[in-house]
Amino acid sequence: SVPVLQEVGPTMVGDEHSDPHLMSILGATKRSTLGNNFCEYYVNDAPRVVLDKLESLGYRVVSMTGVGQTLVWCLHRE
């Protein structure tokens, strides 16, 4: 049998055009991966922790999908 890994993190929370204030609230750091010409924001929190923080800020999950081994959430704030 193949063991199922249940590790989490880091969680990608935005791209280089994301709101810097929101990224600061989430505790995200901006990184650029070797070979990419763009930056992304990451946090060390598990996705459920990030979603809880965003919910407290008024964001709601609109949809969720899986892409390979990656989960993608789409959120909206009223």
C-alpha positions in Angstrom: 0.0 0.0 0.0 1.0 3.6 -0.5 1.0 5.9 2.5 -1.2 9.0 2.1 0.7 12.1 3.2 -1.3 14.6 5.3 1.2 17.4 5.5 0.1 20.9 4.9 1.9 24.1 4.0 3.0 26.4 2.9 -0.2 27.8 1.6 -0.1 30.1 -1.4 -2.5 33.1 -0.6 -1.9 35.6 -3.5 0.1 36.8 -6.4 2.3 39.9 -6.9 -0.8 42.0 -7.5 -2.6 41.1 -4.3 -3.5 43.7 -1.7 -0.4 44.2 0.4 -2.5 45.1 3.5 -4.5 41.9 3.3 -1.3 39.9 2.8 0.1 41.6 5.9 -3.0 40.6 7.9 -2.5 37.0 6.8 1.2 37.1 7.8 2.2 36.3 4.2 5.6 36.7 2.7 6.4 37.4 -0.9 8.6 34.9 -2.7 9.9 34.4 -6.2 10.7 30.9 -7.4 13.9 30.4 -9.4 12.9 30.5 -13.1 9.6 32.4 -12.6 9.4 36.1 -13.5 6.6 36.7 -10.9 6.2 36.6 -7.2 3.6 34.8 -5.0 2.6 35.3 -1.3 2.8 32.3 1.1 2.0 31.6 4.7 3.0 28.7 6.8 -0.6 28.2 8.1 -2.8 25.3 7.0 -5.5 26.3 4.4 -8.3 25.9 7.1 -6.5 28.5 9.3 -6.2 30.9 6.3 -9.9 30.4 5.4 -10.9 31.1 9.0 -8.9 34.3 9.0 -10.5 35.4 5.7 -13.9 34.5 7.0 -13.4 36.8 10.0 -12.5 39.6 7.5 -15.8 39.1 5.6 -14.7 36.8 2.8 -16.9 33.8 1.8 -16.0 30.7 -0.2 -17.8 30.8 -3.6 -16.3 27.7 -5.1 -13.5 25.1 -4.7 -11.8 22.8 -7.1 -8.8 20.4 -7.2 -6.0 20.8 -9.8 -3.7 17.8 -9.5 -2.7 17.7 -5.9 -3.5 21.4 -5.4 -6.8 22.8 -4.0 -8.0 26.2 -5.2 -10.6 28.3 -3.4 -12.4 31.2 -4.9 -13.6 33.8 -2.3 -15.7 36.9 -2.4 -16.2 39.8 0.0 -19.5 41.7 0.2 
